[in-house]
Amino acid sequence: MTKKIVKPSTYLTEVKALSDRIVKAQQPIRILDAIKWDDNIKQDFFKNKCKKPPAVTTEYYQNRHLGFDPDEKRDEFYQIERDLVRKLGQLNPLSVIMRRICREYQDVVRMLEARGMQTFSNISQELYGSSQDVFHVGDPTIASLGSMMEETLSQLLQLDFLTEEPKTINAVDAVTILNEKIESMFPGDGLRAMISDGILADAAAGTDYIKLRADASFNMRDLRVLEVHEIWVHLGTTLNGLAQPYCTFLGKGPPSATVTQEGLAVLMEILTFSSTPNRLMRLINRVRAITLTEEGANFMDIFAFFKDKGMDDEENYTLSSRVFRGSRPDGLPFTKDLTYIKGFVLTYNFMRLAVSKGKPDRIPLLFCGKTMIEDMKVLVDLVEEGTVIAPRFLPPQFRDLMGLSSWLSFSRFMSSLNFRQLEQDYANIL
């Protein structure tokens, strides 16, 4: 019997066409490439014995072409936004989501135009958040939450038996190990690990690859973190997004999707027991550095902050430049590094609530692509109607909803207990 080919409806054809336009329009926009500092900035800083701020000015950015015309790019997204209303309607859920994405990319263009100015950091806060944001009325700020975690982690880092093993694996060997992991998890999908000289972090994920910095060193736990964080989450959600037949925008999320992405990746580290106190402290230190900069600290202050944490000057520079990329050494911060902790809290709370409301089947939909927590209710309807397909790839922990639901149920129960009272009651035991 010949299988009948079902043609998509006019509606789905329009959805795909508009979604494809968003994907194409954002392609030349490379935020991190547009704001990173050239290597000569670093070389000059070290020539000056780390005593003078990096020579980064507003003019420095203005002399670097973005790779697209800002006015034309903003107008392109505006025209897509107008066509979404004309063809899908103003209240259609997908129209609402895609129009929001168009407006967000217009903000991104404005942010990149304002590199080296205060407007850059203002828009950065709109896209990624500020250290002074709260999750709910009366809750601690992200900065306060970081300080609370720092107190516990500082005690753990003093324990000899929690010392991390030496980093003896070079980038070339690490690539070989990670490619074996990728092939076992995604056989035949063309994903790969590779060496790169152009990244600040030890590793970063792209569309179909994970890049390792050529001079970075690792231990086996580092590689496990990269496996679950970069491969399972970042490459996995990209793969699932690219498999979407109509909502192709899920294969390439806007900056706001970074919050969910990084939060899910950190949560994955913790669920798999891959993370370490030292790893979490590095994330908290980034939050603290952004907090200090929002309060008026400059590059040299942040460099000294990381130096006080016992890091060498090479790493101090790398971490400090992450805070000020796109800005000036005396300017406000680029706040993307808040997304790890902010996203973790938002994603973890979403999962806890999904279980407590008897809807744990919603949790795997986080992996449909580059999703946002705000869109999850709409995403459920889209999956049910077939406009979005369920994720093809899921980490083992998210395939086992019975185990995940049990863990989250106890998590919800334990969080309701008074921790300060527990400390007093257990004082004679610990």
Secondary structure, 3 states (H helix, E strand, C coil): CCCCCCCCCHHHHHHHHHHHHHHHHHCCCCHHHHHCCCHHHHHHHHHCCCCCCCCCCHHHHHCCCCCCCHHHHHHHHHHHHHHHHHHHCCCCHHHHHHHHHHHHHHHHHHHHHCCCCHHHHHHHHHHHCCCCCECCCCCCEHHHHHHHHHHHHHHHCCCHHHCCCCCCEEHHHHHHHHHHHHHHHCCCCCCEEEEECCCCCCEEECCCEEEEECCCEECHHHHHHHHHHHHHHHHHHHHHHHCCCCCHHHHCCCHHHHHHHHHHHHHHHHHCCCCCHHHHHHHHHHHHHHHHHHCCCCHHHHHHHHHHCCCCHHHHHHHHHHHHCCCCCCCCCCCHHHHHHHHHHHHHHHHHHHHHCCCHHHHHHHHCCCCCHHHHHHHHHHHHHCCCCCCCCCCHHHHCHHHHHHHHHHHHHHCCCCHHHHHHHCCCCC
